[in-house]
Amino acid sequence: MPHAAAEGGRLYYEETGEGYPIVFAHEFAADHREWEGQVRYFARQYRCITFAARGYPPSDVPLDTRLYEYDHQVEAIVAVMRHLAIAKAHVVGLSMGAYSAVHFGLRHPDLASALVVAGCGSGSPLSARERFRIESEAQAARFDAEGMERVAPDMAVGATRIQLHNKDRRGWDEFLRHLQQHSATGSALTMRNFQARRPSLQDFEPDLAKMEVPTLLICGDEDEPCLETNLFLKRTIPRCGLFVVPNTGHAVNLEEPAAFNEAMASFFAAAERGTWPRRDPRSKAATLLSMGKA
């Protein structure tokens, strides 16, 4: 099995196709396998790299809690790129992976040619932060006490995941089966140290306002914990677009793979041509009835 060396352990990865590289970072409840619908589409023209985050077998599951903090998860993307001798790539992330993708753009703009930030922002609004922390700690305790086989079915029918169950039962069954195979220890460590303790994206507003990496936000309109943060990111990141997918929850790439892939393909083409725009300051309305001056 191919692994990239990273601090505290090895990261399992897969690569498919040839061409310009795309690196995919998965969400908390998924792993590298949930990008299959994107890999099959983009590997026809791109070199696609998926990897399992630290704590997700076949990657290692170290017990050092420090290694699960958000900054180490961001550097996991760098470790995979370094191992594969990739100088620059498009980076695609969902949820936990999207949070890492944003920070990758902030820390390593020289390595990022474009960012796709999907389903990002749970727990970021100030009003939600303490509740999110408490719920994350409780979820981690369930992983330790009950194991993934028992906890996964409850997670898979949550308010932002029931949409996949209703749209694509076969796809949902596969998602659940993969989730039940995750390491309870790795999931608990990730939940406690990444999810519960990561700073709000709103804490990074001054840095985000200066980030020049072309960015596409993708969010389902029923992914309610993420909607507010996506509007914040759209207003803050200068070269940023927001694509909202109707009647869709958190696992947007699994629920609506055609729309997700088409939006990314169009975005990558614009980023590669250098035509992805920076927002015109005149588009930020100062009043409800806003008029410009010809």
Residue pairs with C-beta under 8 A, 6 or more apart in sequence:
1 12
1 58
2 12
2 13
2 14
2 15
3 10
3 11
3 12
3 13
3 58
3 59
4 10
4 11
4 13
4 51
4 79
4 80
4 82
4 83
4 84
5 11
5 79
5 83
6 54
6 75
6 76
6 79
6 80
7 67
7 72
7 75
7 79
8 54
8 60
8 62
8 64
8 67
8 72
9 54
9 59
9 60
9 61
9 62
9 67
10 59
10 60
11 51
11 52
11 53
11 54
11 59
11 60
11 76
11 79
11 80
12 32
12 51
12 52
12 57
12 58
12 59
13 32
13 49
13 50
13 51
13 52
13 80
13 83
13 84
14 32
14 49
14 50
14 51
15 47
15 48
15 49
15 50
15 84
16 39
16 43
16 47
16 48
17 39
17 42
17 43
17 44
17 45
17 46
17 47
17 48
18 47
19 45
19 46
19 47
20 46
20 47
20 89
20 90
20 113
20 272
21 46
21 47
21 48
21 49
21 81
21 84
21 86
21 88
21 89
21 90
22 42
22 46
22 47
22 48
22 49
22 89
22 90
22 91
22 92
22 268
23 49
23 51
23 77
23 80
23 81
23 86
23 89
23 90
23 91
23 92
24 32
24 35
24 38
24 39
24 48
24 49
24 50
24 51
24 92
24 93
24 97
25 51
25 53
25 76
25 77
25 91
25 92
25 93
25 94
25 96
25 97
25 98
25 100
25 101
26 32
26 34
26 35
26 50
26 52
26 53
26 56
26 93
26 94
26 96
26 97
27 34
27 94
27 95
27 96
27 97
27 98
27 119
27 250
27 251
28 95
28 96
28 187
28 190
28 191
28 194
28 195
29 95
29 155
29 156
29 161
29 175
29 179
29 251
30 94
30 175
30 178
30 179
30 251
31 52
31 53
31 56
31 178
31 182
32 50
32 51
32 52
32 56
33 50
33 178
34 94
34 175
34 178
34 251
34 253
34 254
35 48
35 50
35 92
35 253
37 253
37 254
37 257
37 260
37 261
38 48
38 92
38 253
38 257
38 260
38 261
38 264
39 48
39 50
41 257
41 261
41 265
42 48
42 261
42 264
42 265
46 90
49 80
49 84
49 86
49 89
51 59
51 76
51 80
52 58
52 59
53 59
53 73
53 76
53 96
53 97
53 190
54 60
54 61
54 62
54 67
54 68
54 72
54 73
54 76
54 186
54 190
55 61
55 62
55 68
55 183
55 185
55 186
55 187
55 189
55 190
56 182
56 183
56 186
57 182
57 183
57 186
61 183
61 185
61 186
61 189
63 185
63 189
65 189
65 192
65 193
66 72
66 193
68 189
68 190
68 192
68 193
68 194
69 193
69 194
69 197
69 198
70 99
70 100
70 103
70 194
70 197
70 198
70 199
71 103
73 96
73 100
73 194
74 100
74 103
74 104
74 107
76 100
77 91
77 100
77 101
77 104
78 104
78 108
78 111
81 89
81 111
87 111
88 110
88 111
88 112
88 113
89 111
89 112
89 113
90 112
90 113
90 114
90 115
90 116
90 268
90 271
91 101
91 104
91 105
91 112
91 114
91 115
91 116
92 101
92 115
92 116
92 118
92 264
93 99
93 100
93 101
93 102
93 115
93 116
93 117
93 118
93 120
94 118
94 119
94 251
94 252
94 253
95 118
95 119
95 120
95 122
95 250
96 190
96 194
96 195
98 117
98 118
98 119
98 120
99 120
99 198
99 201
101 115
101 116
101 117
101 120
102 115
102 117
102 120
102 201
102 204
102 208
102 233
103 204
104 111
104 112
104 115
105 112
105 115
105 211
105 213
105 215
106 204
106 207
106 208
106 211
109 211
109 212
109 213
112 213
113 213
113 214
113 271
113 272
114 213
114 214
114 215
114 216
114 267
114 268
114 271
114 272
114 276
115 213
115 214
115 215
115 216
116 215
116 216
116 218
116 264
116 267
117 215
117 216
117 217
117 218
117 233
118 217
118 218
118 219
118 252
118 253
118 260
119 218
119 219
119 220
119 223
119 226
119 250
119 251
119 252
120 201
120 217
120 219
120 226
120 229
120 230
120 233
121 201
121 225
121 226
121 227
121 228
121 229
121 230
121 232
121 233
122 128
122 132
122 225
122 226
122 229
123 129
123 132
123 133
123 136
123 195
123 198
123 200
123 225
124 200
124 201
124 202
124 228
124 229
124 232
125 200
125 202
125 228
125 229
126 200
126 202
128 225
129 200
132 195
132 196
133 196
133 197
136 191
136 192
136 195
136 196
137 191
137 192
137 196
139 151
139 191
140 187
140 188
140 189
140 191
140 192
140 196
141 188
142 151
143 151
143 184
143 185
143 187
143 188
143 191
144 184
144 185
144 188
147 184
148 179
148 180
148 181
148 182
148 183
148 184
148 187
149 180
151 184
152 176
152 179
152 180
152 182
153 176
153 180
155 161
155 179
156 165
156 172
156 175
156 176
156 179
157 165
159 224
159 249
160 220
160 222
160 223
160 224
160 225
160 249
160 250
161 249
161 250
161 251
162 249
163 220
163 222
163 247
163 248
163 249
163 250
163 251
163 255
164 171
164 172
164 175
164 249
164 251
164 254
164 255
165 172
167 255
168 254
168 255
171 254
175 251
175 254
201 208
201 229
201 232
201 233
202 229
202 232
205 232
205 236
208 233
208 236
208 237
209 236
209 237
209 238
210 238
211 237
211 238
211 239
212 238
212 239
212 278
213 239
214 239
214 267
214 270
214 271
214 276
215 233
215 237
215 239
215 240
215 241
216 240
216 241
216 243
216 263
216 264
216 267
217 230
217 233
217 234
217 240
217 241
217 242
217 243
218 243
218 245
218 252
218 260
218 263
218 264
219 226
219 227
219 230
219 242
219 243
219 244
219 245
219 252
220 226
220 244
220 245
220 247
220 248
220 249
220 250
220 252
220 255
220 256
221 227
221 244
221 245
221 246
221 247
221 248
222 247
222 248
222 249
223 248
223 249
223 250
223 252
226 250
230 242
230 244
231 242
233 240
233 242
234 240
234 241
234 242
235 284
238 278
238 279
239 276
239 277
239 278
239 279
240 279
241 267
241 276
243 263
245 252
245 255
245 256
245 259
245 260
248 255
248 256
249 255
252 260
253 260
267 276
270 276
282 292
